Amino acid sequence: MNARDKAEGLLQSIREIGADLERLREARDKEIEEIRARHKPMVEAAGKALDKDAKALIKLMKKKHTDLFGEKDRAELVNGVLFFARVAKVSLPRGKDQKAGIIALIEEHGWEEGLVITKELDRPVIEKWPDEKLAVIGAERKTVDAYTYDLVQKQQGGQGD
């Protein structure tokens, strides 16, 4: 077989395998979508339940701070660890007119890194600014209570279980 015939055979094989591969990928993607659709209601319900319990836990930590933490910044429980921290948070003036004023002040001072292209405030950037810069736009850094938690992973049964 000459090189031309060999090349033709390889081209034909590549074309056929490529078509098979495309059909396989389409079948796989269709099955994945069917599985996603089938599981979507359960996943969404579990996500909502998780969010609800996480919010309830934070609310409980705030309400029963002394009972849970005493004078400490962490509380170790059987199923996880609760954390308390006092963190600095930037408080920006609220309201449409005030927001426009802040944007104008930021532009006037050339601090565009504090803005996103859609002319929204970039809170994470502004929160890193020094207090002097915050004061120019009418913002202030406040100390607030922050609560978080970590879960303890349940150990799987070992030998003899």
C-alpha positions in Angstrom: 0.0 0.0 0.0 1.4 3.3 -1.0 1.5 6.4 1.2 -1.5 8.0 -0.5 -3.7 5.0 0.1 -2.5 4.8 3.7 -3.3 8.5 4.3 -6.8 7.9 2.7 -7.4 5.0 5.1 -6.3 7.1 8.1 -8.5 10.0 7.1 -11.5 7.7 6.7 -10.8 6.2 10.1 -10.4 9.6 11.8 -13.7 10.8 10.2 -15.6 7.7 11.4 -14.1 7.7 14.9 -14.7 11.4 15.1 -18.4 10.9 14.2 -18.7 8.1 16.7 -17.0 10.3 19.4 -19.5 13.1 18.7 -22.5 10.7 19.0 -21.0 9.3 22.3 -20.5 12.8 23.7 -24.1 13.8 22.7 -25.5 10.7 24.4 -23.5 11.4 27.5 -24.5 15.0 27.7 -28.2 14.0 27.2 -28.0 11.5 30.1 -26.2 14.1 32.3 -29.0 16.6 31.6 -31.7 14.0 32.4 -29.9 13.1 35.7 -29.6 16.9 36.6 -33.3 17.4 35.8 -34.3 14.4 37.9 -32.2 15.5 40.9 -32.9 19.2 40.6 -35.9 19.4 43.0 -34.1 17.3 45.7 -30.9 19.3 45.4 -32.8 22.6 45.6 -34.8 21.5 48.6 -31.7 20.3 50.4 -29.9 23.6 49.6 -32.8 25.6 50.9 -33.0 23.5 54.1 -29.2 23.9 54.6 -29.5 27.7 54.1 -32.4 27.8 56.6 -30.5 25.9 59.2 -27.3 27.9 58.7 -29.2 31.2 59.1 -31.0 29.8 62.2 -27.6 28.8 63.7 -26.2 32.3 63.1 -29.3 33.8 64.7 -29.0 31.5 67.7 -25.3 32.4 68.1 -26.3 36.1 68.1 -29.2 35.7 70.5 -27.5 33.3 72.9 -24.0 34.6 72.6 -23.2 34.4 76.4 -24.7 30.9 76.8 -22.7 29.6 73.9 -19.4 31.5 74.1 -19.1 33.0 77.6 -15.9 35.0 77.4 -14.4 32.9 74.6 -14.4 33.3 70.9 -15.1 29.6 70.1 -17.4 26.9 71.4 -16.6 23.3 70.6 -19.6 21.1 70.3 -20.0 17.4 69.3 -21.0 18.2 65.7 -18.8 21.3 65.1 -17.2 24.4 66.4 -18.8 27.8 66.7 -16.7 30.9 66.2 -17.2 34.5 67.2 -15.1 37.4 66.1 -15.3 41.1 66.2 -14.5 42.4 62.7 -14.2 45.8 61.1 -17.0 46.4 58.5 -17.3 49.4 56.3 -20.7 51.2 56.5 -21.5 53.1 53.3 -24.2 55.7 53.2 -27.4 54.3 51.8 -29.9 55.6 49.3 -29.9 56.3 45.6 -28.8 60.0 46.0 -26.0 59.1 48.4 -24.8 56.3 46.2 -24.6 58.7 43.2 -22.7 61.1 45.4 -20.2 58.5 46.5 -19.6 57.5 42.9 -19.1 61.2 42.0 -16.6 61.6 44.9 -14.7 58.5 43.9 -14.4 59.6 40.3 -13.4 63.1 41.4 -10.6 61.7 43.5 -9.5 59.2 40.7 -10.2 56.2 42.9 -11.9 54.2 40.0 -10.7 50.9 41.6 -13.5 51.4 44.0 -16.0 51.3 41.1 -17.1 48.5 38.8 -17.6 49.2 35.2 -21.4 49.4 35.6 -20.8 52.3 38.0 -21.6 50.1 41.1 -19.7 50.5 44.3 -17.0 47.8 44.7 -17.5 47.1 48.4 -14.6 44.7 48.8 -12.2 47.3 47.4 -13.7 50.2 49.4 -13.6 48.1 52.6 -9.8 48.0 52.2 -9.4 51.7 52.0 -8.0 53.7 54.9 -10.4 55.6 57.1 -9.4 58.9 55.7 -10.5 57.9 52.2 -13.7 56.4 53.6 -14.5 59.7 55.3 -14.3 61.6 52.0 -17.3 59.6 50.7 -19.2 59.6 54.0 -18.4 56.0 54.9 -17.1 54.8 58.2 -15.5 51.6 59.5 -17.5 50.0 62.3 -16.8 47.1 64.6 -19.5 44.4 64.3 -19.9 40.9 65.7 -19.3 38.1 63.2 -20.3 34.4 63.7 -19.2 31.4 61.7 -19.0 27.6 62.2 -17.1 24.5 61.1 -18.6 21.0 61.0 -16.9 18.0 62.5 -16.8 15.1 60.1 -18.4 12.0 61.5 -16.0 9.1 61.5 -16.9 6.1 59.4 -17.1 2.8 61.1 -13.9 0.8 61.2 -13.2 -2.9 61.7 -15.6 -4.8 63.8 -18.6 -2.5 63.1 
